[in-house]
Amino acid sequence: MSCPSCELPGLTARLDRLVHHHGGASLPPDKPHAFVYHITITNASDRTVTLLGRKWVVVHADGTRLVIEGDKIVGETPRLAPGERFSYNSYHVTGTDAMAHGSFHGVDELGRKIHVMLPPFDLVIPNAGPCDI
């Protein structure tokens, strides 16, 4: 079976943790919410893989869509032998709730193009609730 890029059975990506931060001098006024996400990519396949890049799609509650595509994963091209994993964290800033999903692409030890999908996850801004005075 031939395909431009195939999912490799045993290669998985998952969201380990999602942390919300609100406000702060480093966040723009129109996007005061930062979501820090922790991702792990696990290679339970029988092949060594090298991850070369990623593509993320973030769909905001207001209907806007942001596509982030590029080489490397947080500046790295992880090489994962069978049984190895790669964990990292990054973030997204927003002014509205959103839904994110993505994929990571690379090659296996024979040079075949592979990818792994990251299941969608929600970026939900918590309700602030009433202020204590």
KEKE-3310 file (N, C-alpha, C; in steps of 0.2 Angstrom, whole numbers, plus 5000, padded with zeros to 4 digits):
npx = (5004:5003:5005:5005:5008:5008:4999:5007:5005:5005:5012:5009:5000:4997:4987:4994:4992:4984:4985:4978:4981:4978:4979:4992:5008:5014:5004:4994:4981:4969:4970:4970:4971:4981:4984:4993:5000:5004:5012:5014:5022:5022:5032:5027:5029:5037:5047:5060:5058:5059:5054:5049:5041:5026:5008:4995:4978:4968:4952:4943:4930:4923:4923:4935:4949:4965:4980:4994:5009:5024:5042:5051:5048:5045:5058:5066:5070:5064:5071:5064:5066:5059:5049:5052:5049:5043:5042:5034:5031:5020:5012:4996:4988:4973:4958:4945:4935:4941:4945:4957:4967:4979:4994:5008:5023:5034:5048:5051:5063:5066:5064:5051:5037:5028:5015:5007:4992:4985:4973:4958:4956:4949:4950:4945:4939:4939:4925:4925:4918:4910:4919:4928:4926)
npy = (4994:5011:5028:5046:5050:5040:5034:5027:5012:5011:5023:5036:5051:5062:5073:5078:5087:5102:5119:5134:5151:5168:5184:5196:5204:5200:5196:5200:5213:5210:5196:5189:5176:5162:5146:5133:5119:5102:5089:5072:5061:5045:5031:5016:5007:4996:5002:5015:5032:5048:5064:5078:5090:5100:5102:5112:5116:5128:5132:5145:5151:5162:5160:5162:5155:5147:5142:5133:5129:5121:5118:5106:5103:5112:5118:5106:5090:5076:5060:5044:5029:5012:5011:5022:5039:5056:5071:5087:5105:5119:5134:5143:5158:5167:5175:5170:5155:5140:5126:5114:5105:5093:5087:5078:5076:5066:5054:5037:5024:5019:5029:5032:5042:5047:5050:5057:5059:5071:5070:5081:5094:5104:5122:5130:5144:5147:5152:5167:5170:5178:5192:5193:5204)
npz = (5000:4995:5000:5001:5014:5028:5042:5056:5063:5081:5083:5092:5098:5112:5122:5137:5148:5151:5154:5160:5159:5165:5160:5163:5159:5148:5139:5125:5126:5119:5118:5131:5137:5140:5135:5141:5134:5136:5128:5123:5112:5107:5102:5099:5089:5077:5071:5069:5070:5063:5068:5059:5058:5061:5060:5065:5069:5074:5079:5083:5094:5089:5075:5068:5061:5064:5056:5059:5054:5051:5051:5062:5080:5093:5090:5088:5080:5084:5086:5087:5093:5093:5107:5113:5118:5116:5124:5126:5129:5124:5119:5117:5114:5117:5114:5115:5118:5111:5099:5097:5085:5078:5069:5068:5057:5048:5045:5042:5047:5034:5026:5022:5022:5036:5048:5063:5071:5082:5094:5094:5105:5118:5121:5134:5141:5158:5169:5177:5189:5203:5211:5225:5238)
capx = (5000:5007:5002:5009:5010:5004:4999:5011:5002:5009:5014:5003:5001:4992:4988:4995:4990:4982:4984:4975:4983:4974:4982:4999:5011:5016:4999:4990:4974:4964:4971:4972:4971:4986:4984:4999:4998:5009:5010:5018:5022:5025:5033:5026:5029:5043:5052:5063:5055:5061:5048:5052:5037:5019:5003:4990:4973:4964:4946:4940:4923:4921:4923:4941:4953:4972:4983:5001:5013:5031:5047:5053:5044:5049:5065:5069:5068:5065:5072:5062:5067:5054:5048:5054:5044:5046:5037:5036:5025:5020:5006:4992:4985:4967:4953:4939:4936:4944:4946:4963:4969:4985:4997:5016:5025:5041:5050:5053:5070:5067:5063:5044:5033:5023:5012:5003:4987:4984:4965:4956:4955:4945:4953:4939:4941:4935:4921:4929:4914:4910:4925:4928:4928)
capy = (5000:5017:5034:5051:5050:5035:5034:5022:5009:5011:5029:5040:5058:5063:5079:5075:5092:5108:5123:5140:5157:5174:5191:5197:5209:5197:5194:5206:5214:5206:5189:5188:5169:5158:5139:5129:5112:5097:5084:5066:5057:5038:5026:5009:5004:4992:5006:5021:5037:5055:5069:5084:5096:5099:5106:5113:5120:5131:5135:5150:5152:5168:5157:5162:5149:5149:5136:5134:5124:5122:5113:5105:5103:5116:5118:5099:5085:5071:5053:5040:5022:5009:5011:5029:5045:5063:5076:5094:5109:5125:5137:5146:5164:5168:5180:5166:5148:5137:5119:5113:5098:5094:5081:5078:5072:5064:5049:5031:5022:5017:5035:5033:5048:5045:5056:5054:5064:5073:5071:5087:5096:5111:5127:5133:5149:5146:5157:5170:5170:5184:5194:5194:5211)
capz = (5000:4995:5001:5002:5021:5031:5049:5057:5069:5086:5084:5095:5101:5116:5127:5144:5152:5148:5160:5158:5163:5163:5161:5163:5155:5141:5135:5123:5129:5115:5119:5138:5140:5138:5137:5140:5133:5137:5123:5122:5106:5109:5097:5101:5082:5076:5067:5071:5066:5064:5067:5055:5059:5064:5058:5070:5067:5080:5077:5088:5095:5084:5069:5065:5060:5064:5054:5061:5050:5051:5052:5069:5085:5098:5088:5088:5076:5088:5083:5092:5092:5096:5114:5115:5118:5116:5127:5126:5130:5121:5122:5112:5117:5113:5118:5115:5118:5104:5098:5093:5084:5074:5067:5067:5052:5048:5040:5046:5045:5027:5022:5020:5025:5041:5052:5068:5073:5089:5094:5096:5112:5119:5125:5137:5146:5164:5171:5183:5194:5206:5214:5233:5240)
cpx = (5004:5003:5007:5012:5005:5004:5002:5008:5007:5012:5008:5005:4996:4993:4988:4992:4989:4981:4982:4979:4980:4978:4989:5002:5013:5011:4995:4983:4969:4964:4974:4973:4976:4984:4990:4998:5004:5007:5016:5017:5026:5026:5033:5026:5036:5048:5054:5060:5058:5056:5051:5048:5030:5015:4997:4985:4969:4958:4943:4933:4920:4921:4930:4945:4961:4976:4991:5005:5020:5036:5049:5047:5047:5056:5069:5066:5069:5066:5070:5062:5061:5054:5050:5048:5047:5040:5039:5030:5026:5014:5002:4988:4979:4963:4946:4941:4938:4944:4953:4964:4975:4988:5005:5018:5032:5042:5052:5060:5071:5065:5056:5041:5028:5020:5008:4998:4986:4976:4964:4955:4953:4950:4947:4941:4936:4931:4925:4925:4914:4917:4923:4930:4929)
cpy = (5006:5023:5039:5051:5045:5036:5027:5018:5009:5018:5034:5047:5059:5070:5076:5080:5098:5113:5130:5146:5163:5180:5190:5201:5206:5195:5200:5207:5211:5199:5188:5181:5165:5151:5136:5122:5107:5091:5078:5062:5051:5034:5019:5005:5000:4996:5013:5026:5044:5060:5075:5090:5094:5104:5106:5117:5122:5135:5139:5150:5157:5166:5158:5156:5150:5142:5138:5128:5126:5116:5112:5105:5106:5117:5112:5095:5078:5064:5048:5033:5018:5009:5018:5034:5051:5067:5083:5098:5116:5128:5140:5152:5165:5173:5176:5159:5146:5130:5119:5106:5099:5087:5083:5074:5071:5058:5043:5029:5020:5023:5036:5038:5045:5051:5053:5060:5065:5074:5078:5088:5103:5116:5131:5138:5148:5153:5160:5170:5177:5186:5195:5201:5211)
cpz = (5000:4996:5002:5009:5024:5039:5051:5064:5075:5088:5086:5098:5106:5120:5134:5149:5149:5154:5157:5163:5160:5164:5161:5158:5148:5137:5132:5125:5125:5116:5126:5141:5136:5140:5135:5139:5133:5132:5124:5116:5108:5103:5099:5094:5082:5072:5070:5067:5068:5063:5064:5056:5061:5060:5063:5067:5073:5077:5083:5088:5090:5077:5065:5066:5060:5062:5056:5058:5050:5052:5060:5074:5091:5096:5088:5082:5079:5084:5088:5089:5095:5103:5117:5114:5118:5119:5127:5128:5126:5123:5116:5116:5113:5117:5118:5116:5111:5105:5094:5091:5079:5072:5067:5061:5052:5043:5045:5044:5038:5023:5020:5025:5030:5044:5058:5070:5080:5089:5096:5103:5113:5123:5128:5142:5152:5166:5177:5189:5198:5210:5222:5234:5248)
residu = (MET:SER:CYS:PRO:SER:CYS:GLU:LEU:PRO:GLY:LEU:THR:ALA:ARG:LEU:ASP:ARG:LEU:VAL:HIS:HIS:HIS:GLY:GLY:ALA:SER:LEU:PRO:PRO:ASP:LYS:PRO:HIS:ALA:PHE:VAL:TYR:HIS:ILE:THR:ILE:THR:ASN:ALA:SER:ASP:ARG:THR:VAL:THR:LEU:LEU:GLY:ARG:LYS:TRP:VAL:VAL:VAL:HIS:ALA:ASP:GLY:THR:ARG:LEU:VAL:ILE:GLU:GLY:ASP:LYS:ILE:VAL:GLY:GLU:THR:PRO:ARG:LEU:ALA:PRO:GLY:GLU:ARG:PHE:SER:TYR:ASN:SER:TYR:HIS:VAL:THR:GLY:THR:ASP:ALA:MET:ALA:HIS:GLY:SER:PHE:HIS:GLY:VAL:ASP:GLU:LEU:GLY:ARG:LYS:ILE:HIS:VAL:MET:LEU:PRO:PRO:PHE:ASP:LEU:VAL:ILE:PRO:ASN:ALA:GLY:PRO:CYS:ASP:ILE)
# end
